[in-house]
């Protein structure tokens, strides 16, 4: 980045110090974690944020209807982390499904906080969403019932990522043990999108997380960055064009004429016209007035009263 480069004065000081055999002037150190390189540019972040804020609104409406509860789903973060660090942060009982990524050997992950999943299940069974017992894997019957929520959420996630140029395929079996997750090599970076789900009622709150390996989406993210740069360029071009058009119009002299009507007069009548004389025109007040720019008729106007 430009702010990380040495200024001409700083560079000259370093060269002079080296030539003199002395120590260079102290410089400000900037921390950089080589194990977590920044893979997201501003254009990519903007595109991801806009898409997932739309998804958050969709999930709010969907969960409110399905659970018959006042639910609010909000996007809280879009970030990056090493895969092993992310997996280690998952708690036992988290409801997880790996997702096939089209034309990629790696998989994404769709995870719902275990406490939140149990609360949703309670609502579906007619309860208030309050979980008394601990988190545990869903039974086969509970998992089938939970699909009434999980599958529509997953469909919305697929639609959003498809709009970003990334297609998710089928979902794998549900898993509850984070140690069984195998997305990419442990040291590889993953993109994390996290939503919170809250309710004013007793429904348990929790998080929904989408984890996507960067190795599987690098080309699509590069395309997003290019689209963002093109959009900024088009906006700059439109502003420049607008300024040019305004300048040309401001410097252009042209005649605007409105024809109110006509009247036939003798030469003597014209010569005898005085101030406040009234002329009778051959056009009624309800007829349109001809508007001409230069010598060309452009519009019809209505006289005001």
C-alpha positions as CSV (number, residue, x, y, z in Angstrom):
1,X,0.0,0.0,0.0
2,X,1.2,3.6,-0.7
3,X,1.3,4.5,3.0
4,X,3.7,1.6,3.7
5,X,6.3,3.0,1.2
6,X,9.3,5.0,2.3
7,X,9.1,8.7,1.5
8,X,12.0,10.4,-0.5
9,X,13.3,12.0,2.8
10,X,13.3,8.6,4.6
11,X,15.0,6.9,1.7
12,X,17.7,9.6,1.5
13,X,18.3,9.3,5.2
14,X,18.9,5.5,4.9
15,X,21.3,6.0,2.0
16,X,23.2,8.7,3.8
17,X,23.5,6.5,6.9
18,X,24.7,3.6,4.9
19,X,27.3,5.8,3.1
20,X,28.5,7.2,6.5
21,X,28.7,3.7,8.0
22,X,26.4,4.9,10.8
23,X,23.0,3.7,11.9
24,X,19.9,4.7,10.1
25,X,17.3,6.9,11.7
26,X,14.8,4.7,13.6
27,X,11.8,3.7,11.5
28,X,8.3,2.8,12.5
29,X,7.7,-1.0,12.4
30,X,4.5,-2.4,11.0
31,X,3.2,-5.8,12.2
32,X,2.4,-8.2,9.4
33,X,1.3,-11.8,10.0
34,X,2.8,-14.0,7.3
35,X,0.5,-16.8,8.3
36,X,-2.6,-14.7,7.6
37,X,-2.0,-12.7,4.4
38,X,-4.8,-10.3,3.5
39,X,-6.7,-11.8,0.5
40,X,-9.6,-9.4,0.4
41,X,-9.5,-6.1,-1.4
42,X,-12.0,-3.2,-0.8
43,X,-14.0,-4.0,-4.0
44,X,-14.4,-7.7,-2.9
45,X,-15.4,-6.7,0.6
46,X,-18.0,-4.3,-0.7
47,X,-19.5,-7.0,-3.1
48,X,-19.5,-9.7,-0.3
49,X,-21.0,-7.3,2.2
50,X,-23.8,-6.1,-0.1
51,X,-24.8,-9.7,-1.0
52,X,-24.8,-11.0,2.5
53,X,-26.7,-8.0,4.0
54,X,-29.4,-8.9,1.5
55,X,-29.1,-12.6,2.6
56,X,-29.5,-11.4,6.3
57,X,-32.8,-9.7,5.4
58,X,-34.0,-12.8,3.6
59,X,-33.1,-15.0,6.6
60,X,-34.9,-12.7,9.0
61,X,-38.1,-13.0,7.1
62,X,-37.7,-16.7,6.5
63,X,-37.0,-17.6,10.1
64,X,-39.6,-15.3,11.5
65,X,-42.3,-17.0,9.4
66,X,-41.0,-20.6,10.0
67,X,-40.5,-20.3,13.8
68,X,-43.5,-18.0,14.4
69,X,-41.2,-15.8,16.5
70,X,-39.7,-12.3,16.3
71,X,-36.3,-13.2,14.8
72,X,-33.6,-10.8,13.7
73,X,-30.7,-12.1,11.6
74,X,-27.8,-9.7,11.1
75,X,-24.5,-9.9,9.3
76,X,-21.7,-9.3,11.9
77,X,-18.5,-10.0,10.1
78,X,-16.7,-11.0,6.9
79,X,-13.2,-12.0,7.5
80,X,-10.4,-14.5,7.0
81,X,-8.7,-17.1,9.2
82,X,-6.5,-20.1,8.9
83,X,-8.6,-23.2,8.5
84,X,-7.2,-25.0,11.5
85,X,-7.8,-22.0,13.7
86,X,-11.4,-21.8,12.5
87,X,-12.1,-25.5,13.1
88,X,-10.6,-25.2,16.6
89,X,-13.0,-22.4,17.4
90,X,-16.1,-24.6,16.7
91,X,-17.7,-26.1,19.7
92,X,-19.0,-29.6,20.1
93,X,-22.6,-29.9,19.0
94,X,-22.4,-27.3,16.3
95,X,-24.6,-28.5,13.4
96,X,-22.4,-28.6,10.3
97,X,-22.7,-29.6,6.7
98,X,-19.9,-29.6,4.1
99,X,-20.9,-28.2,0.7
100,X,-19.5,-29.2,-2.7
101,X,-18.0,-26.3,-4.6
102,X,-18.5,-26.6,-8.4
103,X,-15.3,-27.4,-10.2
104,X,-13.2,-27.3,-7.1
105,X,-11.6,-30.2,-5.1
106,X,-12.3,-28.3,-1.8
107,X,-15.5,-28.0,0.2
108,X,-17.3,-25.2,2.0
109,X,-18.9,-25.4,5.4
110,X,-22.4,-24.3,6.6
111,X,-22.6,-24.3,10.4
112,X,-25.3,-23.4,12.9
113,X,-24.6,-22.9,16.6
114,X,-25.8,-26.0,18.5
115,X,-27.8,-24.0,21.1
116,X,-29.5,-22.0,18.3
117,X,-30.3,-25.2,16.4
118,X,-31.9,-26.8,19.5
119,X,-33.9,-23.6,20.1
120,X,-35.2,-23.6,16.5
121,X,-36.2,-27.2,16.9
122,X,-38.1,-26.4,20.1
123,X,-40.0,-23.7,18.2
124,X,-40.9,-26.2,15.4
125,X,-42.2,-28.6,18.0
126,X,-44.5,-26.0,19.5
127,X,-42.2,-24.7,22.2
128,X,-41.0,-21.2,22.9
129,X,-37.4,-21.8,21.8
130,X,-35.9,-22.1,25.3
131,X,-33.5,-25.0,25.6
132,X,-33.3,-26.6,29.1
133,X,-30.9,-29.4,28.4
134,X,-27.4,-29.4,26.9
135,X,-26.5,-29.4,23.3
136,X,-26.5,-32.8,21.6
137,X,-26.6,-34.3,18.1
138,X,-30.1,-34.3,16.5
139,X,-31.9,-37.6,16.3
140,X,-33.1,-38.8,12.8
141,X,-36.6,-37.6,13.5
142,X,-35.3,-34.2,14.7
143,X,-33.0,-33.9,11.7
144,X,-35.8,-34.5,9.3
145,X,-37.9,-31.8,11.1
146,X,-34.9,-29.4,11.2
147,X,-34.6,-29.7,7.4
148,X,-37.8,-27.5,7.2
149,X,-35.5,-24.6,8.3
150,X,-32.0,-25.7,7.3
151,X,-32.8,-26.5,3.7
152,X,-34.5,-23.1,2.8
153,X,-31.6,-21.3,4.6
154,X,-29.1,-23.3,2.5
155,X,-31.0,-22.5,-0.7
156,X,-30.8,-18.8,0.0
157,X,-27.0,-19.2,0.7
158,X,-26.6,-21.0,-2.6
159,X,-28.5,-18.2,-4.5
160,X,-26.4,-15.5,-3.0
161,X,-23.1,-17.2,-3.8
162,X,-24.3,-18.0,-7.3
163,X,-24.7,-14.3,-7.9
164,X,-21.1,-13.9,-6.9
165,X,-20.0,-16.5,-9.4
166,X,-19.5,-19.4,-7.0
167,X,-21.9,-22.4,-7.2
168,X,-22.4,-24.7,-4.2
169,X,-23.5,-28.2,-4.9
170,X,-25.0,-30.9,-2.7
171,X,-24.6,-30.8,1.1
172,X,-23.0,-33.7,2.9
173,X,-24.2,-35.5,6.0
174,X,-24.7,-33.5,9.2
175,X,-21.7,-33.5,11.5
176,X,-21.4,-32.5,15.1
177,X,-17.7,-33.1,15.8
178,X,-15.4,-30.3,14.5
179,X,-12.4,-32.7,14.4
180,X,-14.2,-34.5,11.6
181,X,-14.2,-31.4,9.3
182,X,-11.7,-31.6,6.4
183,X,-12.1,-28.7,4.0
184,X,-8.5,-27.7,3.0
185,X,-5.0,-28.2,4.4
186,X,-4.8,-26.8,7.9
187,X,-2.6,-23.8,7.1
188,X,-4.7,-22.6,4.2
189,X,-6.9,-19.5,4.6
190,X,-10.7,-19.5,4.6
191,X,-13.3,-16.8,4.1
192,X,-15.7,-16.6,7.0
193,X,-19.2,-14.9,6.9
194,X,-20.9,-14.8,10.2
195,X,-24.5,-13.9,11.1
196,X,-26.1,-13.6,14.5
197,X,-29.7,-14.7,15.1
198,X,-31.4,-13.0,18.0
199,X,-35.0,-12.8,19.3
200,X,-36.7,-10.6,21.8
201,X,-38.5,-13.7,23.1
202,X,-37.0,-16.8,24.8
203,X,-35.6,-18.3,21.6
204,X,-31.9,-19.2,22.1
205,X,-29.6,-16.8,20.2
206,X,-26.6,-18.0,18.2
207,X,-24.6,-17.8,15.0
208,X,-24.8,-19.1,11.5
209,X,-21.4,-19.3,9.7
210,X,-20.4,-19.8,6.1
211,X,-16.8,-21.0,5.6
212,X,-15.3,-21.0,2.1
213,X,-11.7,-21.9,1.3
214,X,-9.9,-19.2,-0.6
215,X,-8.2,-21.9,-2.8
216,X,-11.7,-22.6,-4.3
217,X,-12.8,-19.1,-5.0
218,X,-9.7,-17.1,-5.9
219,X,-10.7,-16.7,-9.6
220,X,-14.2,-15.6,-8.6
221,X,-12.9,-13.1,-6.1
222,X,-10.5,-11.7,-8.7
223,X,-13.5,-11.2,-11.0
224,X,-15.3,-9.4,-8.3
225,X,-12.4,-7.0,-7.8
226,X,-12.3,-6.4,-11.6
227,X,-16.0,-5.7,-11.7
228,X,-15.7,-3.3,-8.8
229,X,-12.9,-1.4,-10.5
230,X,-14.9,-1.2,-13.7
231,X,-17.9,0.1,-11.8
232,X,-15.7,2.8,-10.2
233,X,-14.3,3.7,-13.6
234,X,-17.8,3.9,-15.1
235,X,-18.9,6.2,-12.3
236,X,-15.9,8.4,-12.9
237,X,-16.6,8.5,-16.6
238,X,-20.3,9.3,-16.0
239,X,-19.3,12.2,-13.8
240,X,-16.8,13.5,-16.3
241,X,-19.4,13.2,-19.1
242,X,-22.0,15.1,-17.0
243,X,-19.5,17.9,-16.3
244,X,-18.6,18.1,-20.0
245,X,-22.3,18.2,-21.1
246,X,-23.1,20.9,-18.5
247,X,-20.1,23.0,-19.8
248,X,-21.2,22.7,-23.4
249,X,-24.8,23.6,-22.6
250,X,-23.8,26.6,-20.5
251,X,-21.7,28.0,-23.3
252,X,-24.3,27.4,-26.0
253,X,-26.6,30.2,-27.3
254,X,-29.9,28.9,-28.8
255,X,-33.3,30.4,-29.3
256,X,-36.3,29.0,-27.5
257,X,-39.6,30.2,-29.0
258,X,-43.2,29.6,-27.9
259,X,-45.9,30.4,-30.4
260,X,-49.0,31.7,-28.7
261,X,-51.1,31.9,-31.9
262,X,-51.5,34.1,-34.9
263,X,-53.5,37.1,-36.0
264,X,-54.0,38.8,-39.4
265,X,-53.6,42.6,-39.3
266,X,-53.5,45.3,-41.9
267,X,-50.4,47.5,-42.1
268,X,-52.2,50.5,-40.8
269,X,-53.5,48.4,-37.8
270,X,-49.9,47.4,-37.0
271,X,-48.7,51.0,-37.2
272,X,-51.4,52.1,-34.9
273,X,-50.8,49.5,-32.2
274,X,-50.3,51.1,-28.7
275,X,-49.5,49.7,-25.3
276,X,-52.4,47.8,-23.6
277,X,-54.0,47.1,-27.0
278,X,-55.6,43.6,-27.2
279,X,-55.1,41.3,-30.1
280,X,-57.5,38.4,-30.9
281,X,-55.6,35.3,-31.8
282,X,-56.8,32.4,-33.9
283,X,-56.1,29.9,-31.2
284,X,-58.2,29.0,-28.1
285,X,-56.8,28.8,-24.6
286,X,-57.2,25.0,-24.5
287,X,-55.0,24.4,-27.5
288,X,-51.3,23.4,-27.0
289,X,-48.7,26.0,-27.6
290,X,-45.9,25.2,-30.1
291,X,-42.4,25.2,-28.5
292,X,-39.5,25.5,-30.9
293,X,-35.8,25.3,-30.3
294,X,-34.0,27.0,-33.1
295,X,-36.0,26.3,-36.2
296,X,-37.4,22.9,-35.0
297,X,-40.6,22.2,-33.2
298,X,-39.8,20.2,-30.0
299,X,-42.9,20.2,-27.8
300,X,-46.4,21.3,-27.1
301,X,-47.0,23.4,-23.9
302,X,-50.0,24.5,-22.0
303,X,-50.5,28.2,-21.0
304,X,-50.6,28.9,-17.3
305,X,-53.3,31.0,-15.7
